[in-house]
Amino acid sequence: MKAVLFDMDGVLIDTEKLYNICWRQASGELGYSLSDDEILSLRSCDISVAAPYFGGEDGYRSVRTRRKELMAALIEKEGISLKKGADKVSSRLHEMGLVTAVVTATPLKRAIGYLEETGLRDGFDTVLSAKDVKRGKPFPDVYIHACEMLGLPPSECIAVEDSPNGLRSAHDAGLFTVMVPDLTPPDSETEKYTHAVAEDLDALVETVRKML
């Protein structure tokens, strides 16, 4: 293994719970009633997969716009917390000779802003966004792109994800996948796309160490 590629929200920073709140509120304000599972399925989700919940792309875009407004206000109020072990995970992997990258569904400018705000940005070799490829997660495009940018075959890269959409994206791109659960526990669905489970980022480091 040569590189470890991290999802950001729910893996490095504790923002998925905030997105969950904001998607629910935005959907309700605009007249959509989604179940808990449907709200969770919007994580790291390409528009083609998410739009049917809102009757098409126009409805989805309207809800997403409102969700962004709510999210910005919530982060301004509460700030962004790190997930356990996030402040040291990249340096610990660098000590093993591994490249580290962030591969996120969040737009690049915003992702870098979050990483800078939390002091994580300088620890990672590169940051890539699914907004820069044709299809977002759960499609494999962003992980294929990430491996190409790093000049490494997928088989030499580990992806760290918390959501089914992210795990499927990395798995289908040919990476070794490790789930670090956040809002969704491991189950029969995530098992299809997961090679290993680590309870947190400290445990992830030990999982990676055993693979070298």
N, C-alpha and C positions, 0 to 999 in steps of 0.2 A: 504494500500500500504506500502511496506517495502523497496523498492529499486527503483532507477532511473538509467537506463542504456543509455548511450549516444553514438551515432555515433560520430566519431571524425571530419573527413573532411567535411567542410560545416556547421557543428553544433558548434564545439568548436573552430576550427581553420579555417581561411579563405583561404583554399587551393583548393577548388573545381574549382575555376576560373582558377587556375594555371594548374590543371590537364586537364581542358577543352582545354586550349591553347596547351598543350603538346601532348594530344591525337590527336588533329587536325593536328599539324605539323608532328608528327611521321607518321600518316596515309598517309598524302600527300607525304612525302618523299619516302615512300615505295609503292606508286602507288595506294592507296585506296582513294576513294572519298565518304565520309560519310556526311549525312545531319546533321544539327544542332541537331535534335532530336536523331539521332543515336549516335552522340558524347555524348550527355547527358545521354543516356541509358547505357553507359559504366561505370557510377559511381557505385561503390560498387558491381561490377558484377562478378558472377562466370564465369569461363572460358567456360563452356558448353553453356552459354547464349551469351557470347561475340564473341566466335570463328566464328560463321557463317558470321559475318560482314567482316571477313578477309579470307574467303574461307577455314576455318579450323583452327585447333589448331596451326599448324606451322606458318601460317601467323600471327595469333594473337600474338604468343610468340615473333615473330620478331618485330612487331610494339610495343608491350609492353616493350621490351628491350630498344628500341630507346626512347620510352616515358620516361622511368626511367632515362636515361641519360639526356634528356632535362629537366626533372623535377628537378633533382639534381642541375643542373647548374642554373636554374631559382630561386630556393630557396636560393642557395648560393648568388645570386645577390640581390634578393629582400627581403629575410628573410620570416618569417612566422608571419602573423598578427592574433590576436584573434578576434573571433566574439564578438559582443556586449554582455557584461554580463558574458563572459566565465571565467573571473578571479575570480568571486565570487560565481558562481552558485553552485559549490559543497559544499562550506562551508555553504551556506544558506540552502541547503537541509540537511546537517548534523545537523544543528540546529533544524530541524524538526524530527530528529531521523531516517533519511533515509540513507541507504547504497547507495553509488554511484559507478558506474563502467563505463569504456569505452569499447565499443564493436565495433570494427572497421574491415573493409576489408583490411586495410593496414597491412603488415607483422609486427609482434610484436616488433622486434628490432627497426625498423624504427619508428613505432608508439610511442614507449617509448622515442626515441630520439626527436621526434617532441614535445612531451609533456614536456620533460625536458627542451628543448630549450625555450619553451614559459612559463615555470614556472608553468605548470598545473599538472605535474605528481603527486606530493605529495598530492594534493587535492582529488585524487580518490582512493578508496579502492582497486581496482584491474583494470587491463587492459587485455582484451582478444581480440584475432584476429581470423577472419574467416579463416585464413590460417591454423589454427590448427584443423579444422573440415573437413569432407569429401566434403561438398558443401558450397560455399559462398552464400552471398545474391544474388538473392531474396529468396533462400531456407531458411527454418527456423532453420537450424542446429546450427548456431552460437548462436542464442538466447536461444535455448533449452540447449545448452552447458553452456551458461552463467548462466542460472537459476539453473542448476545442481551444478555448481561451487559455487554459492552463497547459495545453500541449500534452495531455495525458489521456490514456485510454480509460473509459469508464471502469473497467475491471480493476484499476489501480486507485480508485477513489471511493471514499466512504461518504455517504450522505446522512446527515443527522436531521431528523424530522419529527414533528409531533402529531401531524394530522394525516388522515387517510389520503387526502389529495396529494400532499407532499411525498408521502411514502410511495404512492403509485407512480408519481412522476419520476422519482429517482430510480426505482426498481425497473421501470420500463426502459429507462435510458441505459441500464446495465450496470449501475453502481451497487455496491454493497450498502445495505440500508440498516441504520440503527434508529429505533424509535425511542425518544425520550418523552414519555407521556406528559401531557398538560391537561387539556379539558377532556380528552378522549382516552380512556384506558385501552390497553391492548385487547383485541377481541378477534373473533374468527375472520372479520373483514380485514383488519390491519395485518393479520398473520400472513395473508397472501402476498404481501409486499414487504415483509420485514424479515431481515436475517438475524437481528439481535435486538434486545430491549435493555436499556439502561435506565435506572430510576431517576438519575439526574446527571449533570455534566461531569461531576467528579467520577461517577461510576462509568461514564462514557470513556473517560481517559484510560481507565483500567481495561475496559473492553478493547480499545484500540491497541493498547500496549501488548495484549495477549495475541494480537493478530500480526505483529511485526516479527 
